[in-house]
């Protein structure tokens, strides 16, 4: 086998420096994750428990098969906004009765589980993942509906949530709702539109309008139970398909629903006995990316620590050397890998990438993009050499490729290079970032410098003196702004990725994603690419 060699020296000062910088960023990441785990805070956690209720993540844990992983998605949603980190919802992929499912759970300790704009974005992303990968969808519901002060940002786009449930069902993807408390107003349509609905005695409350609204709208006096309780919906309206006596029973019944789905993956899982671990220590992934992203690093060192047996067949190794491409297996699944080596994408790298993407589509092999790029090369020589049309060729291939894509932002991911390497706008099935990553239209210094040059030229054209002190101050402000907006927690808070992960967990995370991907058919495009400019 073509085992990748390694030149990484864990005893070298450079490695120690890189590792220390990464661990510092991981500490900040863990602090942010702790904010999501804290939910609404001690007061509301205590109140929730005093009512005899399980927390959102406890419900998820009891739903899952014992000793199986849960890949939480978008845990930093709303980070840096006016809303709590996590966006009052838990989403992720886990195994229930041997079936990989997309699970969502409202966190009722955060404003009663009410949905804010970031909750909506997070839920819509979860539905997209369920649909693309054909994952049965289980909703653990306890929500007061929309966060009314932000209704202007929720009401119009929020209807897509109910559209998604019906489209999942129409595509033959099962949907299950388990109602633990309130599911009111628009939230009532989640159990109403799901294929299977479980409600809990004296707990579940499902109605379009609660007693106060009914009183205001019709003058009718009513109570929660007669208006929307589990007993009424089980005996009278027929909305409840399963009637549980408590939360544990409801989760048990949800598991039984999944057990009876007769659900089968499109592709069988690889035999775990045949999967070989990488030859190099995955712990060393924490010391590969330099603290200063201007310093290049060899992505083969990353590949060698995530693919099976560190076995990698490189494609065109002597051509377009700033982009490493090749074939491997990861947890037994075949993958084609594109990894930036020296940061810049030239014409040769772009053409190499386009051919490689086409080959992966011919062979029905998913693609993994490992980002560390400052973008496509600029300058007179490169413009005359056709960098625009060659970069467009790469972006064309990536945009029209139909095999599943996974992206991991390891270092820089700037400009059109972010697009060519399958950034968020190009719909990768999953996209994760390392805490060492940065992404923006360009680097902070370059962007501030461009603004400075434009302002200086404008002043010269008007015959006006240029304010050097003002220029320096403006550049400092712009650099600081772009730097803060390019950091992974900022981007993750806006759901531009599916989570910021510890580099040492990369193989595990990608393995879980590849397993989920193979629930749906993996098929490449056959002749459906756009026009390649030659």
C-alpha distance (Angstrom), angle and dihedral (degrees) to the residues before:
residue distance angle dihedral
X1 . . .
X2 3.85 . .
X3 3.78 95.2 .
X4 3.79 113.4 -169.7
X5 3.81 114.3 -117.5
X6 3.78 120.5 -136.5
X7 3.78 131.2 -137.7
X8 3.80 94.1 179.9
X9 3.78 113.2 125.4
X10 3.84 111.2 -161.9
X11 3.80 89.4 -166.7
X12 3.81 94.9 56.7
X13 3.84 119.8 107.7
X14 3.83 90.8 -126.4
X15 3.80 90.9 56.7
X16 3.80 91.2 48.6
X17 3.80 90.6 50.1
X18 3.80 93.3 49.1
X19 3.78 91.5 47.0
X20 3.80 93.4 49.2
X21 3.82 91.0 51.3
X22 3.80 91.8 48.8
X23 3.82 93.3 47.7
X24 3.82 90.4 51.0
X25 3.79 89.6 54.2
X26 3.80 90.5 46.5
X27 3.81 89.8 54.3
X28 3.80 89.8 55.9
X29 3.79 89.1 47.1
X30 3.80 92.0 52.6
X31 3.79 90.0 51.1
X32 3.81 89.8 54.0
X33 3.80 90.9 48.2
X34 3.80 89.1 51.1
X35 3.80 87.7 60.1
X36 3.79 90.2 57.9
X37 3.81 92.0 46.6
X38 3.80 90.3 51.8
X39 3.81 90.8 64.1
X40 3.79 111.4 -174.8
X41 3.81 93.0 -11.1
X42 3.81 135.2 -100.1
X43 3.81 95.6 -57.1
X44 3.79 94.8 55.9
X45 3.78 94.5 38.2
X46 3.81 89.0 55.4
X47 3.80 91.7 46.8
X48 3.80 91.0 50.7
X49 3.79 93.1 49.4
X50 3.81 91.1 46.3
X51 3.80 87.0 61.8
X52 3.79 89.0 58.4
X53 3.77 93.8 -109.3
X54 3.78 132.5 140.5
X55 3.81 121.2 -123.7
X56 3.80 118.7 -111.4
X57 3.81 95.4 -103.4
X58 3.81 91.0 45.0
X59 3.79 88.8 56.3
X60 3.78 90.2 50.5
X61 3.79 92.0 48.6
X62 3.81 93.1 51.4
X63 3.80 90.9 47.2
X64 3.81 93.2 54.7
X65 3.77 125.9 81.2
X66 3.83 110.0 -96.1
X67 3.80 116.6 -89.4
X68 3.81 94.3 8.1
X69 3.82 124.0 127.5
X70 3.78 127.1 -107.2
X71 3.79 116.2 -150.7
X72 3.79 103.1 -152.8
X73 3.79 114.2 -152.5
X74 3.81 129.9 -151.4
X75 3.83 94.4 -2.4
X76 3.82 91.1 162.5
X77 3.81 95.7 52.4
X78 3.82 110.4 146.2
X79 3.83 92.8 18.7
X80 3.79 107.9 155.9
X81 3.80 93.2 17.5
X82 3.80 131.7 102.5
X83 3.81 90.2 -96.4
X84 3.82 129.3 80.0
X85 3.79 117.7 -86.7
X86 3.79 110.4 -95.9
X87 3.82 93.8 35.7
X88 3.84 93.7 -114.6
X89 3.81 92.2 -72.4
X90 3.80 139.4 90.1
X91 3.81 118.0 -148.0
X92 3.78 131.3 175.2
X93 3.79 150.2 117.7
X94 3.79 121.9 -85.1
X95 3.79 141.4 154.4
X96 3.81 119.6 -100.0
X97 3.82 117.6 -179.5
X98 3.78 88.3 -17.8
X99 3.82 92.9 -52.4
X100 3.80 122.6 115.3
X101 3.81 106.9 -128.1
X102 3.78 137.7 -179.1
X103 3.80 105.9 -123.9
X104 3.79 128.6 -164.8
X105 3.79 124.6 -176.1
X106 3.80 127.8 -176.4
X107 3.80 114.7 -134.5
X108 3.82 104.2 -136.7
X109 3.82 92.1 -172.5
X110 3.83 88.3 73.2
X111 3.81 107.6 72.7
X112 3.80 90.9 -41.0
X113 3.80 91.4 -57.8
X114 3.81 90.6 -65.4
X115 3.80 115.2 168.0
X116 3.80 119.3 -115.2
X117 3.83 125.8 -176.5
X118 3.80 92.1 -84.6
X119 3.81 91.8 49.2
X120 3.78 87.3 56.2
X121 3.81 93.2 50.2
X122 3.80 90.6 47.5
X123 3.81 93.6 48.9
X124 3.80 92.6 46.9
X125 3.81 90.4 51.0
X126 3.81 89.8 50.8
X127 3.80 90.8 51.4
X128 3.80 90.4 49.9
X129 3.80 90.7 53.1
X130 3.81 91.2 48.6
X131 3.79 92.0 49.6
X132 3.81 98.2 45.4
X133 3.78 94.2 46.1
X134 3.82 97.2 35.6
X135 3.79 94.0 -122.5
X136 3.82 118.7 164.0
X137 3.80 107.5 -114.5
X138 3.82 123.0 -133.6
X139 3.82 118.6 -171.3
X140 3.81 118.3 -162.3
X141 3.78 98.5 -160.1
X142 3.79 130.9 -157.9
X143 3.76 111.6 134.6
X144 3.75 139.4 133.5
X145 3.80 89.2 -142.5
X146 3.77 124.4 -116.8
X147 3.79 121.6 8.7
X148 3.80 92.6 -113.6
X149 3.82 99.2 -147.8
X150 3.82 88.3 60.3
X151 3.81 96.1 40.8
X152 3.80 92.3 119.4
X153 3.80 88.7 66.3
X154 3.80 95.3 42.3
X155 3.79 110.9 36.7
X156 3.82 101.7 69.3
X157 3.84 100.0 39.1
X158 3.82 91.7 33.8
X159 3.78 92.2 76.6
X160 3.80 87.6 73.7
X161 3.81 88.7 74.3
X162 3.79 91.8 66.2
X163 3.80 91.7 40.3
X164 3.80 88.5 55.2
X165 3.81 93.5 52.4
X166 3.79 91.4 54.1
X167 3.80 92.5 45.3
X168 3.78 91.4 50.8
X169 3.79 89.4 52.4
X170 3.81 92.6 45.2
X171 3.82 88.7 52.7
X172 3.79 89.5 54.9
X173 3.80 93.8 -107.0
X174 3.83 108.9 137.7
X175 3.80 119.8 -122.9
X176 3.80 123.1 -160.7
X177 3.81 127.6 -174.1
X178 3.81 123.6 -164.5
X179 3.82 111.8 -169.9
X180 3.81 114.8 -152.2
X181 3.78 100.0 169.8
X182 3.77 137.0 -27.7
X183 3.78 119.5 8.9
X184 3.75 101.1 170.5
X185 3.79 140.5 166.0
X186 3.82 109.4 -11.1
X187 3.79 88.4 -1.9
X188 3.80 88.9 68.3
X189 3.79 88.3 72.0
X190 3.81 91.8 66.2
X191 3.82 92.8 71.2
X192 3.79 89.1 29.4
X193 3.81 93.5 59.3
X194 3.80 100.0 34.3
X195 3.81 120.0 103.6
X196 3.81 91.8 -127.7
X197 3.81 128.2 26.5
X198 3.79 128.6 -168.6
X199 3.82 120.5 -167.8
X200 3.79 131.2 -173.7
X201 3.80 127.2 -132.0
X202 3.82 112.9 -105.4
X203 3.82 90.1 -5.4
X204 3.79 111.7 68.1
X205 3.79 116.8 79.2
X206 3.79 115.5 -178.6
X207 3.79 120.4 172.1
X208 3.78 139.0 131.9
X209 3.78 89.5 -131.1
X210 3.80 126.9 18.8
X211 3.82 123.5 -135.6
X212 3.84 94.2 -83.7
X213 3.80 92.8 52.2
X214 3.80 92.3 44.6
X215 3.80 88.9 51.3
X216 3.79 91.5 50.7
X217 3.81 95.0 43.8
X218 3.80 101.6 40.8
X219 3.79 108.3 6.2
X220 3.80 89.2 -119.8
X221 3.80 118.8 145.1
X222 3.81 113.8 -137.6
X223 3.78 142.8 151.5
X224 3.80 131.9 -133.8
X225 3.80 96.1 -104.1
X226 3.79 99.0 49.3
X227 3.78 91.5 40.2
X228 3.79 100.3 46.8
X229 3.80 114.2 -17.2
X230 3.78 124.1 139.1
X231 3.80 93.0 -110.9
X232 3.80 92.2 55.1
X233 3.80 93.4 46.2
X234 3.81 91.7 47.2
X235 3.84 95.0 47.5
X236 3.80 106.9 25.2
X237 3.82 117.0 18.6
X238 3.81 95.7 31.2
X239 3.80 92.7 -138.8
X240 3.82 92.0 125.1
X241 3.80 113.3 73.8
X242 3.80 93.4 -179.6
X243 3.81 128.1 30.8
X244 3.81 116.4 -151.9
X245 3.79 128.2 -169.1
X246 3.82 95.9 -146.1
X247 3.80 142.6 -8.5
X248 3.80 95.4 -82.8
X249 3.79 90.6 51.1
X250 3.82 90.5 48.4
X251 3.80 91.4 53.7
X252 3.79 90.3 46.9
X253 3.80 90.5 52.0
X254 3.81 90.7 48.4
X255 3.79 88.9 53.9
X256 3.81 89.9 51.1
X257 3.79 90.2 51.6
X258 3.80 89.9 55.0
X259 3.81 91.3 45.3
X260 3.83 88.8 58.3
X261 3.80 96.7 48.1
X262 3.81 93.4 93.4
X263 3.80 85.3 -140.0
X264 3.79 119.6 177.8
X265 3.79 131.6 -177.0
X266 3.79 118.5 -120.6
X267 3.81 89.4 -129.6
X268 3.80 124.8 33.8
X269 3.78 116.2 -119.9
X270 3.82 117.2 -104.8
X271 3.79 116.1 -100.4
X272 3.83 103.7 -95.7
X273 3.79 89.5 -147.3
X274 3.81 89.3 67.1
X275 3.81 96.0 49.3
X276 3.81 114.5 102.8
X277 3.79 122.1 -155.8
X278 3.82 119.2 -125.4
X279 3.80 114.4 -83.6
X280 3.80 91.7 -126.6
X281 3.78 130.7 64.8
X282 3.82 113.7 -92.3
X283 3.81 88.0 -152.2
X284 3.81 86.1 73.6
X285 3.82 90.5 67.1
X286 3.80 87.2 83.0
X287 3.81 91.1 67.6
X288 3.80 103.6 44.9
X289 3.82 105.5 81.2
X290 3.84 113.0 70.1
X291 3.77 120.0 -127.6
X292 3.81 87.4 -123.7
X293 3.80 107.3 58.3
X294 3.79 90.3 -156.1
X295 3.80 86.1 75.4
X296 3.82 109.3 85.7
X297 3.79 123.7 -132.4
X298 3.80 132.4 -170.4
X299 3.84 110.7 -106.6
X300 3.79 89.3 -157.4
X301 3.80 85.7 76.7
X302 3.82 87.0 61.4
X303 3.80 94.0 43.7
X304 3.81 90.5 50.0
X305 3.82 90.0 58.1
X306 3.80 99.2 46.6
X307 3.82 107.8 38.4
X308 3.78 126.0 79.0
X309 3.81 113.5 -83.5
X310 3.85 87.9 -11.9
X311 3.82 83.0 -86.4
X312 3.81 112.3 157.6
X313 3.82 130.1 164.8
X314 3.78 104.6 -156.8
X315 3.81 118.8 -145.3
X316 3.85 118.3 -143.2
X317 3.83 92.9 -11.1
X318 3.83 93.3 174.8
X319 3.81 96.6 45.2
X320 3.79 125.2 73.2
X321 3.78 90.4 -0.9
X322 3.82 95.1 -175.3
X323 3.81 87.1 75.2
X324 3.80 120.8 54.7
X325 3.81 114.3 -153.2
X326 3.77 130.5 176.1
X327 3.79 151.5 120.8
X328 3.79 129.5 -86.1
X329 3.78 144.2 141.4
X330 3.77 125.1 -110.3
X331 3.81 117.3 -164.1
X332 3.79 85.5 -17.9
X333 3.82 95.8 -53.8
X334 3.83 119.0 117.6
X335 3.81 115.1 -117.9
X336 3.76 137.8 177.1
X337 3.80 111.6 -142.9
X338 3.80 129.8 -151.8
X339 3.81 112.9 -174.6
X340 3.80 128.6 173.7
X341 3.80 112.7 -124.7
X342 3.81 109.6 179.9
X343 3.77 98.7 13.5
X344 3.81 102.3 -115.5
X345 3.81 122.9 92.7
X346 3.82 113.9 -143.8
X347 3.81 129.3 -175.2
X348 3.81 93.0 -89.5
X349 3.81 92.1 52.0
X350 3.80 90.9 48.5
X351 3.81 93.7 51.6
X352 3.79 91.1 44.3
X353 3.81 90.5 52.2
X354 3.81 92.9 48.8
X355 3.81 91.7 52.9
X356 3.79 92.2 45.5
X357 3.81 92.4 51.3
X358 3.80 89.8 50.8
X359 3.81 90.9 51.2
X360 3.81 91.5 50.7
X361 3.80 89.4 52.5
X362 3.79 91.5 50.3
X363 3.80 89.5 53.0
X364 3.84 97.6 39.6
X365 3.81 91.2 -122.4
X366 3.84 121.5 151.9
X367 3.80 116.9 -121.7
X368 3.79 128.0 -130.0
X369 3.83 117.9 -158.9
X370 3.81 117.1 -160.6
X371 3.82 107.7 -165.7
X372 3.76 128.5 -144.0
X373 3.78 104.5 131.8
X374 3.78 136.2 133.7
X375 3.81 89.0 -162.1
X376 3.79 137.5 -103.3
X377 3.81 118.0 -24.1
X378 3.81 117.7 -95.5
X379 3.80 131.3 -159.0
X380 3.80 139.9 90.3
X381 3.81 95.5 -80.2
X382 3.79 92.6 50.9
X383 3.80 95.4 43.6
X384 3.79 89.7 52.0
X385 3.79 89.1 46.9
X386 3.81 91.0 58.7
X387 3.81 103.8 -102.8
X388 3.82 90.8 154.6
X389 3.80 95.4 55.1
X390 3.81 92.6 40.4
X391 3.80 92.4 48.5
X392 3.80 87.9 47.2
X393 3.80 88.6 52.7
X394 3.80 90.8 56.5
X395 3.81 93.3 45.4
X396 3.81 90.0 46.9
X397 3.79 91.0 53.8
X398 3.81 93.6 47.1
X399 3.81 93.9 44.4
X400 3.81 93.9 51.4
X401 3.80 98.1 37.5
X402 3.80 111.7 115.5
X403 3.77 101.9 -166.5
X404 3.81 112.3 100.3
X405 3.80 115.1 -86.8
X406 3.80 128.0 -151.2
X407 3.80 121.9 -169.6
X408 3.79 131.0 -164.5
X409 3.81 119.8 -173.6
X410 3.81 104.5 -148.4
X411 3.80 101.3 163.0
X412 3.79 132.1 -18.0
X413 3.79 120.8 1.9
X414 3.78 105.8 176.3
X415 3.78 137.8 162.0
X416 3.79 123.1 -24.9
X417 3.80 87.6 -18.5
X418 3.81 86.3 74.6
X419 3.80 88.0 56.7
X420 3.80 96.1 44.7
X421 3.81 89.4 50.7
X422 3.81 90.5 53.4
X423 3.78 104.4 -97.7
X424 3.80 123.3 -176.2
X425 3.82 94.9 -74.3
X426 3.82 89.1 61.3
X427 3.80 93.8 60.3
X428 3.80 104.8 -119.6
X429 3.80 109.6 -172.1
X430 3.80 87.4 -121.1
X431 3.80 133.3 6.2
X432 3.79 124.6 -171.4
X433 3.79 133.7 174.5
X434 3.77 133.8 -148.3
X435 3.82 116.3 -133.3
X436 3.82 86.4 -112.4
X437 3.82 92.6 63.0
X438 3.79 129.5 107.6
X439 3.79 128.5 -173.8
X440 3.80 132.6 -176.4
X441 3.78 142.4 121.3
X442 3.83 86.5 -79.1
X443 3.80 139.7 -26.8
X444 3.83 117.5 -61.1
X445 3.82 94.7 -113.6
X446 3.79 93.1 46.7
X447 3.79 93.0 48.7
X448 3.81 93.3 47.5
X449 3.79 89.7 46.2
X450 3.80 92.5 52.0
X451 3.81 90.9 52.0
X452 3.80 89.6 48.8
X453 3.82 93.3 50.9
X454 3.81 91.6 48.9
X455 3.82 92.0 48.9
X456 3.82 91.7 46.7
X457 3.81 91.4 50.7
X458 3.79 91.0 48.0
X459 3.81 91.5 52.7
X460 3.81 91.3 48.0
X461 3.80 91.6 50.0
X462 3.80 89.5 54.2
X463 3.79 92.8 45.4
X464 3.78 91.3 -118.8
X465 3.81 126.5 140.8
X466 3.78 114.5 -107.7
X467 3.79 120.7 -118.9
X468 3.81 102.5 -130.4
X469 3.81 94.6 -179.4
X470 3.79 91.5 49.5
X471 3.79 89.7 47.6
X472 3.80 92.1 53.2
X473 3.80 91.5 48.4
X474 3.81 92.2 47.9
X475 3.79 92.1 48.8
X476 3.79 91.0 51.5
X477 3.82 92.0 50.5
X478 3.81 93.1 47.0
X479 3.80 93.1 46.7
X480 3.79 91.0 50.9
X481 3.80 92.1 47.9
X482 3.82 95.2 48.5
X483 3.79 91.7 43.8
X484 3.82 92.1 54.4
X485 3.82 92.4 43.8
X486 3.81 93.0 50.5
X487 3.81 95.9 55.4
X488 3.81 118.6 110.0
X489 3.83 98.1 -119.3
X490 3.81 90.6 52.7
X491 3.81 91.2 50.1
X492 3.80 93.2 42.5
X493 3.80 89.9 51.5
X494 3.80 87.0 61.0
X495 3.82 91.7 47.8
X496 3.79 93.6 -114.0
X497 3.81 85.1 138.9
X498 3.80 136.2 24.0
X499 3.78 93.9 -116.2
X500 3.79 145.8 -39.0
X501 3.79 107.9 -102.8
X502 3.78 137.9 -166.6
X503 3.84 106.0 -102.9
X504 3.80 88.3 -130.9
X505 3.83 89.6 62.4
X506 3.80 94.4 53.0
X507 3.80 97.3 103.6
X508 3.80 91.9 48.3
X509 3.81 94.1 46.8
X510 3.80 92.8 47.6
X511 3.80 90.9 46.8
X512 3.81 91.0 54.6
X513 3.80 90.1 48.0
X514 3.79 93.5 48.8
X515 3.78 90.4 50.2
X516 3.81 90.4 51.8
X517 3.81 91.3 46.2
X518 3.80 91.8 55.6
X519 3.79 91.2 59.4
X520 3.83 83.9 80.7
X521 3.81 125.3 50.0
X522 3.81 113.9 -83.5
X523 3.79 107.2 -142.0
X524 3.78 131.6 157.6
X525 3.78 129.9 -142.1
X526 3.79 117.1 -88.6
X527 3.79 110.2 -151.5
X528 3.80 94.5 -33.5
X529 3.80 99.5 120.8
X530 3.77 120.4 119.2
X531 3.79 124.6 -113.2
X532 3.79 112.0 -57.2
X533 3.80 110.7 -144.8
X534 3.79 106.1 -135.0
